Amino acid sequence: MIIKNEEDIIKAIREDEWMMNLLKAVKTLNLPDWWVCAGFVRSKIWDVLHNFSSRTPLPDIDVIYFDSKIVDELEEIKMEEKLKSIVPNIPWSVKNQARMHIKSNMSPYSSSIDGISKFPETVTALGVKLDENEDIKLTAPWGIIDVVNLEVRPTPFYDTKDRMKVYENRVRKKAWNKTWGMVKIYGINNS
């Protein structure tokens, strides 16, 4: 399978029973403005583009939502527990984007998509969810060109010296090009 555009990404996810089951599980929580994001989407794209016959293990499944009324971290833990009861043995990570700006030392986010746009890498700033008709919706605030071209770059939001350090540290730690050999990483100062 070749992935060149958003339709190809959606098709690859729709044909992946495991991914669809996880999306359906998250949908049952009825979270406001929810998305499953980051590596869940990126790794699928890169696995397909590398012709891997099996899925690359994920350290977690990132579920985000936006609820400015209940910003208690305990609520996120409750949602993780609910997901574990629906689909056990999955490393669920649930985060309310209405409070994540504090952790990231940024201005408050206005929505989940705004939160996704503040992720460090363009290839991670991706999210998918199911709408009321079970159709897959994809959000990519910085586009999909980098992820389908296997090129890792900082999002435009990471244009300050301090944020670039965060980006550089993350991509070095993640070492994605060791798992996916065709991946190229840009914006790293090797000095």
N, C-alpha and C positions, 0 to 999 in steps of 0.2 A: 504494500500500500504506500502511496505517495501522499504527503501532506504539503499542500501549497497554499491553502486558504482556510478561512473560518469554517466553510462547509465541510472540508476534509477533516478538520479537527472534530467537529460535531459528529460526523459519520464514524470516525474511529472510536469515539467514546460510546456512541449509541450501540455499536457492534461489540462492545466490551461488557459482558454480563456482570462481571465483578464491579466495574465502575458504576454501572446502572443501578445495581443493588445498593451500593453505598449512597448514591444520589437519592434514591427512593427512601432510604432510611432517614437521611437528613431531612427530607421534605416532610416526613411525618411529625417532626418537632414543631412545625408551623412557626419557625423563627422569622422575625421581621428582617427583610432585606438580607437574606442568607445567600451564601455562596460556598462552594468547596473550591479551594484555590491552591495556588503555588505549585508545589511538586506534584500534586495529584494530576494536574493538567500537563505541566511541562514534561514530567517523566514519561507520560504516555506518548506525547509527541516525539520525544527523543528516542524512546524505545522503538517506535514504528520506523522512524527515519534511519535507525541503525539496524533494522531488520532483526531485532532480538526476538527469539522464539518464546521467551518467558519474560514476565514483568520484572523490572528492577525493583527491589524492595524499597519501601518508603519509610523514613524514620517516623513520620506521622501523617495523618490525614487532617489537613487544616480546614476547619469549618469556621466561617466568620459570619457575623450578623451585626445589625445595627439597632440598638435599643437604648435610647437616651434616658428612658424612664427607670430602668433597672440596670445599674452599672456595677453591681456587686459581683466580684469574681466568683463567689460561691454559686451564683446562677450559672456560670459557664461550667463549673464542675458538675452541677446537676445535669446539664445538657450532655456532657461527656458520659456520665453514668447511664443516662437514658439510651444514648447511642450504643454503649457497650452492652446493654441488655437486649437491644435489637440485633446488633451485629457484633458479637464478641470477637476477641482476638484481633482487633483493629486498634492501632495506636491513635485514637481520636484526640484532637486538640481543638477545643472550641474557644473562640475569642470574640468578645463584643467590641466592635470597632469604635463604639462610643466612648471607650475608656483607653484604647490602645495608644492614643496620641501622648498620653502621660508617660507610658513606658518608653516611647520613642522620642520624648522631649520635643514635641511638635505642637502646632496649633490644633485645636479640636477638628476632627474629621466631620464631614457633613453626611456621610453615607458609607456603606461598605465599599462601594466602588472608589470613593475618595480614599479610603484606607488602602485599597489595593494599589492605587496610583502612587502611594507613598512607600511601596515595597522597594528594596534596594536595586533589584535587577529587573530589566524589562522582561526577561524570560520567566520570571516568577510572578510578575504582575498580571496574572491570569486567573479567571474564576469561571466556574460553570455551576448551573443549577437547573432544576426542572421547573417549568411553569405549570399553571393549572391544568394544561392539556398533556402533561408529561413530555413536552418538547424541551430539548436542551437549549439553554440560553448561555452564550459565551460572552464574557466581558474581558476586554484587553485594553485598558486605558492608554497604553503606549503602543498598541498594535501587536501584530503577530510576526512581523517580518524577521525580527531577531530570533525568535524561538524556532521558526521553520527553517531559518538559515543556519541554525546551530551556533549562533553568535551571542555571547554573554556581554552585556553592557550595563552600566548603571542607568537607572531611570533619570530623566532630566531633573527630578527633585533632588537627586544626590550630587548636586553641583558645587557644594561647599567643601572645604578642606576636611572638616570633621566628618561629614557624611561620606566622603570618598574613602576615608579610613575604614568606616563601617563596611562599605561595599568591598573594599580590598580584603579586609579580614574575613568577611563571609565567603567570598569566592575562593580564597586560598583554603579555608577550612573545608568547604564543600567539595573541592577537587573534582568537580563534575566531569572534567575532561579525562579523568582516569577511568570513569565508568563508561562514558560515552566518548570514544576516541576521536570523533570528528568535531567535537565542540571546540570552539575558539573563544578565548576569554580576552576581552579588551578592557582598557582603563586601569590596568594594574601597574603601579610604579614598582619596578624591580630593584630600585636602589636601596 
